[in-house]
């Protein structure tokens, strides 16, 4: 690996770590970067997932204040993310790539629409049902399915999670963003452990992504916390639409 290549991968990790902390979809930077440098698609996906885990942990640390009082909620939803991520990792290695590739753009765009209409949708839902501390079975099942997606590919997983959390839970968007970071860490971490145990990882590339993502996680914590909910929602929508369009084209 040449020095310019290593620098480019680390820089992609930095950008991805920042974006993942604020919104999600950082894989849309690192994954294509690894492909551009000749890594096969599955190896690039696996190495990218492993490399972004330290960045997810950095994001959780950056948002630790907003996690106060959410431990029980995250314990319940974290189990769903964990189960889903294992299933998604198995699917990645067992199914043809086109199976999920065909539905990923639609899922991302649907999640983006969900984020956009979430305030109005939340007001229209029955308040008693929505104010379950953990969001109820609909949220649990939705987070589990998102975990499957996260274990398989995971780009814009954060957009999906924010859309779900904002719809089914009554809380400040910054606190939901902190919860999103934890659930993404669980899904990515479990998938990474699975990949490390059963398949090959390009450790050089994964390490460079990790270094950049850890720094990016701290930058994202500063940037994301300063955004007002309305601005943060617009950022989420912009990233989600861009991600969906890019994946439709690819």
C-alpha positions as a Python dict, from the first residue, in 0.01 Angstrom:
ca = {
    (1, 'X'): (0, 0, 0),
    (2, 'X'): (144, 335, -106),
    (3, 'X'): (157, 640, 121),
    (4, 'X'): (-103, 834, -86),
    (5, 'X'): (-336, 534, -77),
    (6, 'X'): (-297, 500, 301),
    (7, 'X'): (-360, 872, 348),
    (8, 'X'): (-672, 860, 131),
    (9, 'X'): (-816, 565, 324),
    (10, 'X'): (-746, 732, 659),
    (11, 'X'): (-903, 1056, 534),
    (12, 'X'): (-1210, 862, 419),
    (13, 'X'): (-1228, 710, 766),
    (14, 'X'): (-1212, 1058, 921),
    (15, 'X'): (-1499, 1183, 707),
    (16, 'X'): (-1702, 867, 768),
    (17, 'X'): (-1652, 883, 1144),
    (18, 'X'): (-1769, 1244, 1149),
    (19, 'X'): (-2074, 1177, 933),
    (20, 'X'): (-2170, 861, 1122),
    (21, 'X'): (-2169, 1047, 1452),
    (22, 'X'): (-2389, 1329, 1325),
    (23, 'X'): (-2618, 1133, 1092),
    (24, 'X'): (-2498, 802, 952),
    (25, 'X'): (-2403, 688, 598),
    (26, 'X'): (-2028, 724, 647),
    (27, 'X'): (-1983, 391, 469),
    (28, 'X'): (-2077, 567, 147),
    (29, 'X'): (-1736, 732, 169),
    (30, 'X'): (-1514, 450, 297),
    (31, 'X'): (-1668, 162, 101),
    (32, 'X'): (-1626, 324, -244),
    (33, 'X'): (-1275, 435, -145),
    (34, 'X'): (-1174, 76, -74),
    (35, 'X'): (-1333, -37, -401),
    (36, 'X'): (-1142, 233, -588),
    (37, 'X'): (-814, 95, -456),
    (38, 'X'): (-892, -252, -586),
    (39, 'X'): (-1039, -433, -286),
    (40, 'X'): (-1307, -688, -387),
    (41, 'X'): (-1659, -586, -288),
    (42, 'X'): (-1717, -835, -5),
    (43, 'X'): (-1366, -787, 135),
    (44, 'X'): (-1411, -408, 117),
    (45, 'X'): (-1746, -434, 297),
    (46, 'X'): (-1609, -662, 568),
    (47, 'X'): (-1295, -452, 623),
    (48, 'X'): (-1499, -132, 623),
    (49, 'X'): (-1733, -269, 891),
    (50, 'X'): (-1441, -376, 1109),
    (51, 'X'): (-1264, -44, 1062),
    (52, 'X'): (-1564, 170, 1151),
    (53, 'X'): (-1631, 0, 1486),
    (54, 'X'): (-1374, 211, 1678),
    (55, 'X'): (-1530, 520, 1521),
    (56, 'X'): (-1873, 413, 1647),
    (57, 'X'): (-1726, 370, 1995),
    (58, 'X'): (-1573, 718, 1967),
    (59, 'X'): (-1915, 858, 1874),
    (60, 'X'): (-2074, 696, 2180),
    (61, 'X'): (-1810, 855, 2402),
    (62, 'X'): (-1861, 1192, 2235),
    (63, 'X'): (-2236, 1174, 2306),
    (64, 'X'): (-2211, 1019, 2653),
    (65, 'X'): (-2390, 1312, 2822),
    (66, 'X'): (-2702, 1262, 2607),
    (67, 'X'): (-2710, 893, 2699),
    (68, 'X'): (-2808, 969, 3059),
    (69, 'X'): (-3127, 785, 3157),
    (70, 'X'): (-3135, 571, 2842),
    (71, 'X'): (-2965, 256, 2970),
    (72, 'X'): (-3279, 43, 3001),
    (73, 'X'): (-3412, 154, 2664),
    (74, 'X'): (-3081, 77, 2497),
    (75, 'X'): (-3049, -260, 2670),
    (76, 'X'): (-3382, -366, 2518),
    (77, 'X'): (-3318, -224, 2171),
    (78, 'X'): (-2953, -330, 2177),
    (79, 'X'): (-3059, -696, 2190),
    (80, 'X'): (-3260, -641, 1872),
    (81, 'X'): (-2959, -480, 1700),
    (82, 'X'): (-2738, -765, 1812),
    (83, 'X'): (-2965, -1041, 1682),
    (84, 'X'): (-3019, -857, 1355),
    (85, 'X'): (-2648, -794, 1298),
    (86, 'X'): (-2564, -1164, 1332),
    (87, 'X'): (-2833, -1250, 1078),
    (88, 'X'): (-2709, -977, 845),
    (89, 'X'): (-2350, -1097, 865),
    (90, 'X'): (-2458, -1449, 776),
    (91, 'X'): (-2657, -1318, 480),
    (92, 'X'): (-2359, -1120, 352),
    (93, 'X'): (-2149, -1434, 323),
    (94, 'X'): (-2430, -1663, 209),
    (95, 'X'): (-2633, -1463, -46),
    (96, 'X'): (-2546, -1304, -382),
    (97, 'X'): (-2456, -939, -349),
    (98, 'X'): (-2739, -822, -576),
    (99, 'X'): (-3009, -946, -338),
    (100, 'X'): (-2965, -665, -87),
    (101, 'X'): (-2811, -422, -334),
    (102, 'X'): (-3144, -401, -512),
    (103, 'X'): (-3341, -302, -200),
    (104, 'X'): (-3083, -89, -15),
    (105, 'X'): (-3150, 239, -205),
    (106, 'X'): (-3525, 208, -154),
    (107, 'X'): (-3476, 140, 217),
    (108, 'X'): (-3255, 446, 258),
    (109, 'X'): (-3497, 674, 72),
    (110, 'X'): (-3789, 539, 274),
    (111, 'X'): (-3601, 610, 595),
    (112, 'X'): (-3524, 962, 477),
    (113, 'X'): (-3891, 1027, 407),
    (114, 'X'): (-3966, 892, 754),
    (115, 'X'): (-3725, 1145, 907),
    (116, 'X'): (-3886, 1427, 706),
    (117, 'X'): (-4244, 1349, 807),
    (118, 'X'): (-4161, 1221, 1157),
    (119, 'X'): (-4284, 1530, 1351),
    (120, 'X'): (-4625, 1523, 1182),
    (121, 'X'): (-4644, 1144, 1198),
    (122, 'X'): (-4555, 1143, 1566),
    (123, 'X'): (-4832, 1388, 1645),
    (124, 'X'): (-5084, 1172, 1461),
    (125, 'X'): (-4996, 852, 1647),
    (126, 'X'): (-5166, 757, 1969),
    (127, 'X'): (-4965, 918, 2248),
    (128, 'X'): (-5015, 630, 2489),
    (129, 'X'): (-4868, 382, 2243),
    (130, 'X'): (-4579, 607, 2145),
    (131, 'X'): (-4464, 686, 2496),
    (132, 'X'): (-4361, 337, 2589),
    (133, 'X'): (-4009, 375, 2733),
    (134, 'X'): (-3876, 140, 2466),
    (135, 'X'): (-4111, 229, 2180),
    (136, 'X'): (-4307, -96, 2188),
    (137, 'X'): (-4284, -406, 1972),
    (138, 'X'): (-4302, -214, 1645),
    (139, 'X'): (-3982, -29, 1727),
    (140, 'X'): (-3814, -346, 1857),
    (141, 'X'): (-3896, -534, 1536),
    (142, 'X'): (-3790, -239, 1320),
    (143, 'X'): (-3456, -206, 1500),
    (144, 'X'): (-3400, -580, 1458),
    (145, 'X'): (-3457, -552, 1082),
    (146, 'X'): (-3227, -249, 1071),
    (147, 'X'): (-2966, -458, 1252),
    (148, 'X'): (-2992, -717, 973),
    (149, 'X'): (-2928, -441, 722),
    (150, 'X'): (-2644, -305, 935),
    (151, 'X'): (-2477, -645, 953),
    (152, 'X'): (-2510, -691, 579),
    (153, 'X'): (-2405, -349, 446),
    (154, 'X'): (-2502, -71, 685),
    (155, 'X'): (-2469, 245, 475),
    (156, 'X'): (-2716, 503, 614),
    (157, 'X'): (-2804, 269, 899),
    (158, 'X'): (-2800, 578, 1119),
    (159, 'X'): (-3058, 751, 900),
    (160, 'X'): (-3287, 450, 933),
    (161, 'X'): (-3240, 431, 1311),
    (162, 'X'): (-3302, 803, 1362),
    (163, 'X'): (-3619, 784, 1160),
    (164, 'X'): (-3745, 493, 1369),
    (165, 'X'): (-3643, 633, 1707),
    (166, 'X'): (-3792, 974, 1629),
    (167, 'X'): (-4121, 819, 1525),
    (168, 'X'): (-4175, 576, 1812),
    (169, 'X'): (-4012, 763, 2101),
    (170, 'X'): (-4082, 1102, 2256),
    (171, 'X'): (-3741, 1255, 2322),
    (172, 'X'): (-3502, 1529, 2211),
    (173, 'X'): (-3340, 1461, 1874),
    (174, 'X'): (-2990, 1493, 2020),
    (175, 'X'): (-3068, 1219, 2276),
    (176, 'X'): (-3209, 1002, 2000),
    (177, 'X'): (-2891, 1065, 1801),
    (178, 'X'): (-2688, 943, 2099),
    (179, 'X'): (-2907, 631, 2119),
    (180, 'X'): (-2860, 579, 1745),
    (181, 'X'): (-2483, 579, 1794),
    (182, 'X'): (-2508, 306, 2057),
    (183, 'X'): (-2732, 86, 1845),
    (184, 'X'): (-2505, 134, 1543),
    (185, 'X'): (-2205, 37, 1757),
    (186, 'X'): (-2382, -280, 1869),
    (187, 'X'): (-2475, -379, 1514),
    (188, 'X'): (-2135, -296, 1366),
    (189, 'X'): (-1945, -449, 1656),
    (190, 'X'): (-2133, -779, 1646),
    (191, 'X'): (-2103, -799, 1268),
    (192, 'X'): (-1730, -721, 1291),
    (193, 'X'): (-1672, -997, 1548),
    (194, 'X'): (-1857, -1239, 1323),
    (195, 'X'): (-1652, -1141, 1017),
    (196, 'X'): (-1322, -1162, 1204),
    (197, 'X'): (-1405, -1515, 1316),
    (198, 'X'): (-1519, -1656, 982),
    (199, 'X'): (-1366, -1463, 691),
    (200, 'X'): (-1068, -1261, 574),
    (201, 'X'): (-1018, -896, 674),
    (202, 'X'): (-781, -652, 504),
    (203, 'X'): (-631, -539, 832),
    (204, 'X'): (-417, -260, 687),
    (205, 'X'): (-717, -91, 531),
    (206, 'X'): (-938, -159, 833),
    (207, 'X'): (-675, -8, 1065),
    (208, 'X'): (-647, 309, 859),
    (209, 'X'): (-1024, 349, 850),
    (210, 'X'): (-1031, 296, 1226),
    (211, 'X'): (-771, 564, 1299),
    (212, 'X'): (-955, 820, 1090),
    (213, 'X'): (-1298, 721, 1223),
    (214, 'X'): (-1195, 757, 1588),
    (215, 'X'): (-1087, 1117, 1527),
    (216, 'X'): (-1397, 1177, 1318),
    (217, 'X'): (-1619, 1049, 1598),
    (218, 'X'): (-1494, 1324, 1828),
    (219, 'X'): (-1530, 1590, 1560),
    (220, 'X'): (-1881, 1469, 1486),
    (221, 'X'): (-1972, 1493, 1854),
    (222, 'X'): (-1880, 1861, 1860),
    (223, 'X'): (-2049, 1940, 1530),
    (224, 'X'): (-2365, 1736, 1590),
    (225, 'X'): (-2427, 1873, 1939),
    (226, 'X'): (-2418, 2230, 1812),
    (227, 'X'): (-2684, 2170, 1548),
    (228, 'X'): (-3038, 2262, 1643),
    (229, 'X'): (-3297, 1983, 1592),
    (230, 'X'): (-3440, 2144, 1280),
    (231, 'X'): (-3097, 2183, 1120),
    (232, 'X'): (-2995, 1832, 1224),
    (233, 'X'): (-3311, 1697, 1064),
    (234, 'X'): (-3230, 1880, 739),
    (235, 'X'): (-2878, 1735, 744),
    (236, 'X'): (-3021, 1386, 794),
    (237, 'X'): (-3262, 1435, 502),
    (238, 'X'): (-2988, 1570, 273),
    (239, 'X'): (-2751, 1283, 352),
    (240, 'X'): (-3025, 1023, 320),
    (241, 'X'): (-3142, 1152, -19),
    (242, 'X'): (-2785, 1168, -146),
    (243, 'X'): (-2714, 816, -25),
    (244, 'X'): (-3028, 676, -186),
    (245, 'X'): (-2963, 847, -520),
    (246, 'X'): (-2596, 736, -526),
    (247, 'X'): (-2687, 375, -456),
    (248, 'X'): (-2963, 377, -718),
    (249, 'X'): (-2710, 498, -976),
    (250, 'X'): (-2443, 248, -867),
}
